[in-house]
Amino acid sequence: ARTPSAIAYANRQAGITPTPQHKPTPTSKVNINTATAEELDTLPGIGPVMAGRIVAYRQSNGPFKSVDDLKKVQGIGDATLAKLRDLVTVGP
């Protein structure tokens, strides 16, 4: 069996660099009323499925009135909302 360090060495020799397992933090607040699913997917705790749910909720129910309204989206609870609170906005 190959050890993790042996695999890392083999990958470096092959020119393969590992990709980070975290998403980059957006540099400005993401407007949850106008963001695309791709833009929402850049947020921590939000993947492609959750981003799609946010967009679908917005299309069915109209714009979010506050960031707290994200909790109305299936799968977003207090912990996820806490991660997002300083990264998103409902304003222009």
C-alpha positions in Angstrom: 0.0 0.0 0.0 1.2 3.5 -0.8 1.4 5.9 2.1 -0.2 9.4 1.7 3.3 10.9 1.5 4.3 8.5 -1.2 1.2 9.4 -3.2 1.9 13.2 -2.7 5.5 12.6 -3.9 4.2 10.7 -7.0 1.7 13.4 -7.7 4.4 16.1 -7.5 6.6 14.1 -9.8 3.7 13.9 -12.3 3.1 17.6 -12.0 -0.2 17.1 -10.2 -1.0 19.7 -7.6 -3.8 19.1 -5.1 -6.8 21.4 -5.2 -7.9 23.1 -2.0 -10.9 21.5 -0.4 -12.4 24.9 0.6 -14.0 27.6 -1.6 -12.6 31.0 -1.9 -14.3 33.6 0.1 -16.1 36.2 -2.0 -14.4 39.6 -1.9 -17.7 41.5 -1.8 -21.1 40.7 -0.4 -23.2 38.5 -2.6 -26.7 39.8 -3.2 -29.0 36.8 -2.6 -31.8 38.5 -4.6 -29.7 38.8 -7.8 -26.9 36.3 -7.6 -26.7 33.4 -10.0 -26.5 29.8 -8.8 -22.8 29.9 -9.7 -22.2 33.0 -7.6 -24.1 31.5 -4.6 -22.0 28.3 -4.9 -18.9 30.3 -4.0 -20.3 30.8 -0.5 -19.2 28.6 2.4 -21.7 25.9 3.2 -23.5 26.4 -0.2 -23.0 23.8 -2.9 -24.6 23.5 -6.3 -27.8 21.9 -4.9 -28.3 24.5 -2.2 -27.5 27.3 -4.6 -30.2 25.9 -6.9 -32.7 25.8 -4.0 -32.0 29.4 -3.2 -32.6 30.5 -6.8 -35.8 28.3 -7.0 -37.1 29.7 -3.7 -36.5 33.3 -4.9 -38.3 32.5 -8.2 -41.3 31.0 -6.4 -41.6 33.4 -3.5 -40.1 36.7 -4.7 -37.0 38.5 -3.4 -35.7 37.9 0.1 -36.6 40.7 2.5 -33.8 40.0 4.9 -30.8 37.7 5.1 -32.7 35.7 7.8 -35.2 34.7 5.2 -32.6 32.3 3.9 -33.7 30.0 6.7 -36.9 29.5 4.7 -34.9 27.6 2.1 -34.9 23.8 2.8 -31.5 22.8 4.2 -30.4 26.2 5.6 -30.4 26.3 9.3 -28.8 28.4 12.0 -25.2 27.1 11.5 -25.2 27.8 7.7 -26.9 31.2 8.2 -24.2 32.1 10.7 -21.5 31.4 8.1 -23.3 33.4 5.5 -24.5 36.4 7.5 -21.5 38.6 6.9 -21.0 37.5 3.3 -24.5 38.2 1.8 -26.9 41.0 1.4 -30.4 41.7 0.1 -29.6 45.2 -0.9 -28.3 46.7 -4.2 
